[in-house]
């Protein structure tokens, strides 16, 4: 079984900050989007390596959070509305399993990088 990464108290703090609402000038509640630092912490707590944000195209596509699988080096994305630690873990597990199924003899990204650094 894969060791879960991340700090539970940090994850709770991030989740809480994502649900914090503010009020606009008319007194209506407005939910603020997470900062890039919070997004990065969520991705890392889920086991990924944060890359960046593909910005939304109004009325066509929401913002997508991009991250890399440390195991395979594959770049993955999750819509901002689905971003949480469990969604990152799930996306990584599915991608890593698909990679292993289709490339059983290929070196993993991590092992390749470690060997390259050792030489």
DODO-775165 format. One record per residue: residue number from 1; x negated, y, z of N, C-alpha, C in turn. Coordinates in steps of 0.001 Angstrom, whole numbers, plus 500000, padded with zeros to 6 digits. Example, Ala and Ser with C-alpha at 12.3 -4.5 7.8 and 13.67 -1.06 7.14 Angstrom:
% DODO-775165
+-----+--------+--------+--------+--------+--------+--------+--------+--------+--------+
:   k :    n_X :    n_Y :    n_Z :   ca_X :   ca_Y :   ca_Z :    c_X :    c_Y :    c_Z :
+-----+--------+--------+--------+--------+--------+--------+--------+--------+--------+
:   1 : 486810 : 494310 : 507800 : 487700 : 495500 : 507800 : 486800 : 496700 : 507800 :
:   2 : 487150 : 497750 : 507080 : 486330 : 498940 : 507140 : 487100 : 500030 : 507870 :
+-----+--------+--------+--------+--------+--------+--------+--------+--------+--------+
This chain:
% DODO-775165
+-----+--------+--------+--------+--------+--------+--------+--------+--------+--------+
:   k :    n_X :    n_Y :    n_Z :   ca_X :   ca_Y :   ca_Z :    c_X :    c_Y :    c_Z :
+-----+--------+--------+--------+--------+--------+--------+--------+--------+--------+
:   1 : 499159 : 498808 : 500000 : 500000 : 500000 : 500000 : 499123 : 501244 : 500000 :
:   2 : 499534 : 502245 : 499237 : 498758 : 503463 : 499102 : 498899 : 504317 : 500357 :
:   3 : 497765 : 504825 : 500809 : 497757 : 505702 : 501975 : 498427 : 507018 : 501597 :
:   4 : 499321 : 507486 : 502436 : 499985 : 508745 : 502153 : 499081 : 509891 : 502561 :
:   5 : 498994 : 510855 : 501677 : 498145 : 512005 : 501913 : 498970 : 513150 : 502469 :
:   6 : 498292 : 514080 : 503063 : 498965 : 515298 : 503475 : 499221 : 515371 : 504964 :
:   7 : 499533 : 516557 : 505378 : 499790 : 516873 : 506761 : 501296 : 517034 : 506936 :
:   8 : 501915 : 516205 : 507787 : 503371 : 516251 : 507946 : 503850 : 517618 : 508418 :
:   9 : 503119 : 518243 : 509338 : 503571 : 519547 : 509828 : 503450 : 520596 : 508734 :
:  10 : 502431 : 520495 : 507885 : 502298 : 521432 : 506762 : 503431 : 521230 : 505782 :
:  11 : 503780 : 519975 : 505526 : 504876 : 519675 : 504607 : 506180 : 520242 : 505132 :
:  12 : 506441 : 520096 : 506435 : 507660 : 520651 : 507028 : 507672 : 522173 : 506933 :
:  13 : 506520 : 522793 : 507172 : 506436 : 524252 : 507104 : 506692 : 524738 : 505684 :
:  14 : 506170 : 524014 : 504702 : 506381 : 524386 : 503307 : 507852 : 524248 : 502951 :
:  15 : 508449 : 523124 : 503335 : 509866 : 522904 : 503046 : 510721 : 524009 : 503668 :
:  16 : 510375 : 524388 : 504899 : 511125 : 525446 : 505580 : 510961 : 526769 : 504847 :
:  17 : 509736 : 527083 : 504412 : 509506 : 528358 : 503734 : 510212 : 528400 : 502385 :
:  18 : 510388 : 527222 : 501743 : 511076 : 527184 : 500458 : 512555 : 527481 : 500606 :
:  19 : 513100 : 527258 : 501792 : 514532 : 527481 : 501978 : 514828 : 528817 : 502658 :
:  20 : 513806 : 529619 : 502883 : 514001 : 530918 : 503517 : 514689 : 531861 : 502539 :
:  21 : 515719 : 532492 : 503013 : 516444 : 533452 : 502188 : 516135 : 534857 : 502669 :
:  22 : 516256 : 535764 : 501761 : 516101 : 537179 : 502063 : 517371 : 537852 : 501559 :
:  23 : 517502 : 539109 : 501824 : 518667 : 539815 : 501290 : 518194 : 540875 : 500315 :
:  24 : 518981 : 541074 : 499271 : 518638 : 542104 : 498301 : 519232 : 543440 : 498747 :
:  25 : 519114 : 544461 : 497907 : 519575 : 545797 : 498281 : 521083 : 545892 : 498471 :
:  26 : 521832 : 544892 : 497983 : 523280 : 544877 : 498145 : 523711 : 544007 : 499317 :
:  27 : 522733 : 543446 : 500046 : 523035 : 542623 : 501200 : 523343 : 541173 : 500872 :
:  28 : 523180 : 540795 : 499603 : 523422 : 539403 : 499206 : 522182 : 538559 : 499498 :
:  29 : 522426 : 537311 : 499887 : 521314 : 536398 : 500167 : 520616 : 536023 : 498868 :
:  30 : 519295 : 536029 : 498914 : 518469 : 535665 : 497767 : 517427 : 534665 : 498253 :
:  31 : 517363 : 533504 : 497604 : 516343 : 532524 : 497960 : 515081 : 532842 : 497175 :
:  32 : 513995 : 533014 : 497882 : 512732 : 533363 : 497243 : 512028 : 532100 : 496746 :
:  33 : 511429 : 532165 : 495556 : 510690 : 530997 : 495062 : 509412 : 530795 : 495876 :
:  34 : 508904 : 529564 : 495904 : 507671 : 529323 : 496653 : 506488 : 530024 : 495987 :
:  35 : 505517 : 530407 : 496792 : 504304 : 531027 : 496254 : 503450 : 529952 : 495590 :
:  36 : 502462 : 530379 : 494833 : 501567 : 529420 : 494181 : 500811 : 528592 : 495219 :
:  37 : 500445 : 529200 : 496336 : 499757 : 528466 : 497408 : 500670 : 527377 : 497981 :
:  38 : 501953 : 527698 : 498180 : 502907 : 526702 : 498691 : 503110 : 525570 : 497683 :
:  39 : 503215 : 525926 : 496408 : 503373 : 524919 : 495359 : 502173 : 523977 : 495367 :
:  40 : 500982 : 524544 : 495444 : 499753 : 523748 : 495460 : 499731 : 522791 : 496653 :
:  41 : 500148 : 523261 : 497823 : 500188 : 522416 : 499019 : 501192 : 521272 : 498867 :
:  42 : 502332 : 521547 : 498252 : 503337 : 520505 : 498030 : 502776 : 519427 : 497112 :
:  43 : 502160 : 519848 : 496014 : 501584 : 518892 : 495058 : 500488 : 518061 : 495728 :
:  44 : 499607 : 518711 : 496467 : 498520 : 517996 : 497142 : 499054 : 517041 : 498207 :
:  45 : 500096 : 517452 : 498938 : 500691 : 516571 : 499944 : 501317 : 515344 : 499291 :
:  46 : 501742 : 515480 : 498035 : 502301 : 514354 : 497295 : 501249 : 513494 : 496616 :
:  47 : 499982 : 513910 : 496696 : 498892 : 513110 : 496133 : 498377 : 513584 : 494794 :
:  48 : 498906 : 514697 : 494276 : 498460 : 515208 : 492984 : 497440 : 516320 : 493129 :
:  49 : 496924 : 516754 : 491998 : 495973 : 517866 : 491963 : 496636 : 518982 : 491155 :
:  50 : 496976 : 520078 : 491822 : 497713 : 521184 : 491208 : 496935 : 521800 : 490053 :
:  51 : 497654 : 522078 : 488939 : 497042 : 522706 : 487765 : 497579 : 524115 : 487564 :
:  52 : 498902 : 524267 : 487554 : 499479 : 525580 : 487319 : 500974 : 525483 : 487076 :
:  53 : 501541 : 526589 : 486571 : 502978 : 526660 : 486320 : 503205 : 527043 : 484864 :
:  54 : 504029 : 526252 : 484180 : 504497 : 526600 : 482852 : 505747 : 527446 : 483082 :
:  55 : 505666 : 528726 : 482762 : 506737 : 529655 : 483104 : 508019 : 529389 : 482325 :
:  56 : 509114 : 529732 : 482958 : 510446 : 529520 : 482388 : 510643 : 530335 : 481119 :
:  57 : 511483 : 529793 : 480253 : 511969 : 530527 : 479090 : 513440 : 530801 : 479411 :
:  58 : 513802 : 532058 : 479627 : 515166 : 532368 : 480050 : 516234 : 531698 : 479180 :
:  59 : 517192 : 531072 : 479849 : 518335 : 530397 : 479247 : 517962 : 529198 : 478372 :
:  60 : 516704 : 528730 : 478446 : 516292 : 527569 : 477661 : 515606 : 526508 : 478517 :
:  61 : 514707 : 526936 : 479412 : 513910 : 525994 : 480177 : 513478 : 526628 : 481498 :
:  62 : 513573 : 525857 : 482575 : 513100 : 526380 : 483862 : 511585 : 526195 : 483968 :
:  63 : 510968 : 526828 : 484942 : 509532 : 526686 : 485154 : 509203 : 525241 : 485493 :
:  64 : 508029 : 524793 : 485019 : 507572 : 523432 : 485262 : 506237 : 523503 : 485990 :
:  65 : 506121 : 522745 : 487084 : 504892 : 522669 : 487864 : 504023 : 521585 : 487244 :
:  66 : 502787 : 521935 : 486892 : 501858 : 520989 : 486273 : 500839 : 520516 : 487294 :
:  67 : 500554 : 519207 : 487268 : 499555 : 518634 : 488161 : 498938 : 517410 : 487503 :
:  68 : 497806 : 516967 : 488049 : 497050 : 515858 : 487485 : 497058 : 514679 : 488450 :
:  69 : 497139 : 513487 : 487885 : 496989 : 512272 : 488684 : 495508 : 512077 : 488968 :
:  70 : 495092 : 512043 : 490235 : 493686 : 511801 : 490550 : 493218 : 510419 : 490086 :
:  71 : 494150 : 509493 : 489963 : 493788 : 508130 : 489566 : 493521 : 508007 : 488070 :
:  72 : 494338 : 508651 : 487246 : 494225 : 508469 : 485797 : 493792 : 509712 : 485039 :
:  73 : 493903 : 510880 : 485649 : 493575 : 512118 : 484964 : 494700 : 512619 : 484074 :
:  74 : 495854 : 511964 : 484127 : 497008 : 512340 : 483318 : 497654 : 513608 : 483872 :
:  75 : 497988 : 514543 : 482975 : 498692 : 515746 : 483392 : 500189 : 515462 : 483389 :
:  76 : 500831 : 515802 : 484487 : 502257 : 515556 : 484670 : 502961 : 516868 : 484995 :
:  77 : 504280 : 516869 : 484899 : 505039 : 518064 : 485216 : 506350 : 517738 : 485905 :
:  78 : 506762 : 518629 : 486777 : 508041 : 518513 : 487486 : 508732 : 519873 : 487398 :
:  79 : 510023 : 519881 : 487038 : 510762 : 521160 : 487046 : 510745 : 521772 : 488456 :
:  80 : 510656 : 523073 : 488515 : 510602 : 523782 : 489803 : 511753 : 523382 : 490717 :
:  81 : 512934 : 523175 : 490161 : 514106 : 522846 : 490984 : 513989 : 521474 : 491651 :
:  82 : 513130 : 520600 : 491147 : 512959 : 519262 : 491721 : 511682 : 519146 : 492558 :
:  83 : 510931 : 520223 : 492694 : 509636 : 520151 : 493368 : 509771 : 519854 : 494853 :
:  84 : 509239 : 518721 : 495255 : 509062 : 518368 : 496656 : 508024 : 517258 : 496717 :
:  85 : 507536 : 516954 : 497894 : 506467 : 515972 : 498061 : 506874 : 514604 : 497517 :
:  86 : 508101 : 514182 : 497806 : 508557 : 512868 : 497336 : 508633 : 512795 : 495819 :
:  87 : 509066 : 513872 : 495167 : 509154 : 513885 : 493702 : 507761 : 513784 : 493072 :
:  88 : 506773 : 514438 : 493682 : 505395 : 514346 : 493181 : 504894 : 512912 : 493330 :
:  89 : 505105 : 512314 : 494496 : 504683 : 510928 : 494715 : 505330 : 509975 : 493710 :
:  90 : 506629 : 510159 : 493488 : 507370 : 509299 : 492560 : 506829 : 509440 : 491132 :
:  91 : 506616 : 510679 : 490707 : 506093 : 510926 : 489357 : 504708 : 510308 : 489199 :
:  92 : 503860 : 510452 : 490207 : 502520 : 509862 : 490153 : 502588 : 508336 : 490098 :
:  93 : 503432 : 507740 : 490931 : 503544 : 506276 : 490964 : 504007 : 505738 : 489612 :
:  94 : 505018 : 506372 : 489018 : 505523 : 505928 : 487717 : 504455 : 506072 : 486635 :
:  95 : 503764 : 507198 : 486628 : 502736 : 507435 : 485622 : 501559 : 506473 : 485792 :
:  96 : 501109 : 506298 : 487029 : 499971 : 505402 : 487280 : 500315 : 503963 : 486904 :
:  97 : 501559 : 503543 : 487196 : 501990 : 502189 : 486840 : 502042 : 502017 : 485325 :
:  98 : 502567 : 503009 : 484617 : 502633 : 502938 : 483156 : 501230 : 502917 : 482558 :
:  99 : 500334 : 503717 : 483113 : 498958 : 503766 : 482635 : 498288 : 502409 : 482825 :
: 100 : 498471 : 501813 : 483990 : 497854 : 500510 : 484280 : 498438 : 499418 : 483384 :
: 101 : 499726 : 499490 : 483098 : 500393 : 498484 : 482261 : 499859 : 498519 : 480829 :
: 102 : 499651 : 499717 : 480309 : 499239 : 499864 : 478913 : 497727 : 499891 : 478724 :
: 103 : 496983 : 500070 : 479782 : 495526 : 500134 : 479710 : 494900 : 499317 : 480834 :
: 104 : 495193 : 498015 : 480935 : 494736 : 497241 : 482094 : 493218 : 497135 : 482235 :
: 105 : 492474 : 497192 : 481151 : 491020 : 497035 : 481232 : 490278 : 498359 : 481244 :
: 106 : 491002 : 499442 : 481027 : 490372 : 500757 : 480967 : 490008 : 501242 : 482372 :
: 107 : 488868 : 501926 : 482479 : 488466 : 502480 : 483770 : 489459 : 503542 : 484218 :
: 108 : 489612 : 503659 : 485509 : 490450 : 504744 : 486010 : 489662 : 506042 : 485934 :
: 109 : 490367 : 507127 : 485927 : 489762 : 508452 : 485861 : 488786 : 508661 : 487021 :
: 110 : 489207 : 508274 : 488225 : 488376 : 508468 : 489414 : 487062 : 507695 : 489296 :
: 111 : 487157 : 506412 : 488921 : 485962 : 505584 : 488823 : 485039 : 506114 : 487736 :
: 112 : 485602 : 506549 : 486605 : 484807 : 507101 : 485527 : 484047 : 508335 : 486002 :
: 113 : 484730 : 509232 : 486710 : 484094 : 510441 : 487216 : 483008 : 510128 : 488240 :
: 114 : 483270 : 509150 : 489133 : 482272 : 508781 : 490137 : 481021 : 508223 : 489471 :
: 115 : 481198 : 507377 : 488450 : 480058 : 506802 : 487748 : 479280 : 507888 : 487000 :
: 116 : 479991 : 508842 : 486411 : 479339 : 509918 : 485679 : 478518 : 510797 : 486625 :
: 117 : 479026 : 511017 : 487827 : 478314 : 511838 : 488814 : 477107 : 511132 : 489407 :
: 118 : 477177 : 509795 : 489458 : 476074 : 509023 : 490037 : 474869 : 508941 : 489108 :
: 119 : 475097 : 509088 : 487808 : 473977 : 508926 : 486877 : 473226 : 510211 : 486626 :
+-----+--------+--------+--------+--------+--------+--------+--------+--------+--------+
